[in-house]
Amino acid sequence: MNASPDPANVARNTAASATSSTGSSYRGLFRWILLAFVLVLADQLSKIGFDTHLQYGERIHVTPFFDFTLLYNPGAAFSFLANEGGWQRWFFTALALCAVLFILWMMHKNRHQHRFMLALALILGGALGNVIDRIAYGHVIDFLLFYWHQWYYPAFNLADCAITLGAILLIVDELLRLRGSHARSS
């Protein structure tokens, strides 16, 4: 004897299943946002530590190619627009806040793609870390300096590291995704 399922039970089970998967999906999203905020915290604590214990321009020799230092960057990457009259502070702050909103939207839309979410969380944490500096101080605090003899790479911080790693991971993710879709279509 075949009993047909009760439509009310089917509707309740379907709704419960959807709520359960949506709830776990948002818990997964929360995990990535939490990672971004841990990065912000680590970035800000490191900047406060260096800003407290070093004088501007001071360097602590660590290895023959790496020093800790304390430098302020009112511009963007590689001191882009650093010598402008101050408008760049608010321009880069607004740009970064727009990027943060876009990243949050992308995280919401793609919360099941773990590698992509990790990349976005890294970029989000780095962007927020540098935005906090721009709003609070008018410049970004940099303290990591790599060099070789007379060649110097521009000083940077943990937020910059997170943004760079996130960007690399985005490229890797896209290459692997393209490779996977190419393999499936062949």
N, C-alpha and C positions, 0 to 999 in steps of 0.2 A: 504494500500500500504506500503510495507516494503522497506525502503531506506537503502541500505548498507552503512556503514560508510566509509567516505573518508579515505583511507590509510594514506594520509599525515597528516590529523588531528589526527588520532589514534597515529601515531608515535610522533607527537608534544606533545600530551597530556601525553603519556607514558614517554617521556623524561622529561617533566616539572614535572610530579609527582615524578620521580626518583630523579631529582635534588632537589626538595623541601624536600623529605624525607631524602636525603643525607645531605642537608644543615642543617636541624633540628637535624639530628643525630650527625653531627660534632659540632653543638652548644651545644648539650648535653655532648659531650666529652670535649669540652672547659670548661664547668661548673665544671667538676670533676678536670681538671687540674688547674683551678682557685682556687678551694678548697685546693689543694695541695700547691699552692703558698701562699695562706693565712696562712696555717699552717707553712710554711717555715718562713714567715714574723714574725708570733707570736713567733716562736721558737727563731729566731735570735734576736728579740728585747728583749725577756726575758733573753737570755744569755748575751747580751750586758749590760743589766741593772744590773744583778748580778755581772758580771765581773767588772763593773765600781764601784759599791757601796760596795763590800765586798773584803776583803783581802783573798788570798788563804788559805783555811782551816778554815776560820771564820764561825761561826754558829750563826744563829738568831733563838732563841727558839720560836716556834709558839704554839705547843701543847705538852702534855706529851709524844707524840709518833712521832712528826714531827718537823723538823727544815728546815730552808733555810740554805744553805751552799754554798761554792764555791770550787769545786774540778775539776781537770783536768784528763781526762782519755785518755791516748795515745793508749790504747788497744781497744778491742771491748766490747761487753756486759759482765758485771761482771768483767771488767778489764782483760779480756782474752788477753794474749800476751802483757800486758802493760809494762812489764819489759824488752822487747827486745830492740835491738839497734836502732830502728827507721824505719826499713824496713816495719814494720806493718802499719805505716801511709799510705804508698803508696799502700800496699796490700789491706787494708780495703777500701781505696778510690777507687781503681780499681774495687774491688768486688761490692761496692755500686753503682758505675756508670754502671756496667753491669746489676745490679738489676734494676736500673732506666730505662735502655733501654728495658729490658724485660717487666717491668711493663707498660711502654708506649705502647709496642706492644700488650700486653694483653688488655689494655684499648681500643685500636683501634679495636681489634677483638671482644670484648664483651661489646660494649658501650650501649647495651640495657638492661643489667642486673644491675639494680640500686644498689642492696645490694653489689654485687661483685665489682662494680665500686667505691662505697664508701670505701670498704676495701682497694682497690688498691690505691685510692687517699690518704688515711691516711698513708699507707706504703710509698708511693712516697714522700709525704711531709716530713715525718720523716727521710727517707733516705737522701733526699737532704739537710735537716737541718744539719744532722751530717756530711755529705760530705763537706759542706761549712766550718764547724769547722776544719776538718782535713786539708783541703787545706790552710785555712787562718792561723791557729794557730799551727797545728801539733798535736792537741789533741781535744777531745770533752769536752765542758764545761757542767758540771753537777751541779745542785743546789737544787734538791729535795731529802730530806733524811728522810726516815722512820726508826724507831727503837723501841725497847721495852727493857728497862733495859740495858743489855749488848749485846743484839742482834741488829745488824744493817743490813738493806737491802742496797745493793750498791746504791749510789747516782745516780740519773738519771735526765732527762730533758724533755721538752715538745715533742721533736722529738721522744724520746724513748716511751713516752706515746702513741703518734700517731701510731708508729709501732706496739706496743703491742695491741692496740685497733683494728687496721687493721687486725692483725693476728688472733685475736679472732673472728672478724667478718668474715674472710675467712673460718674459721672452722665452724661457725654457718651457713654460706651460703651453704657450701658443705653438711652439715648434713641435712639442709632443702631441698636442691636439691635432695639428695639421698632419703629422706623420700617421696618427691613428686613423684619421678620416681618409687619408690617401690609401692606407692599407685595407680599410673596409671597402673602399670603392673599387679596388683592384680585383 
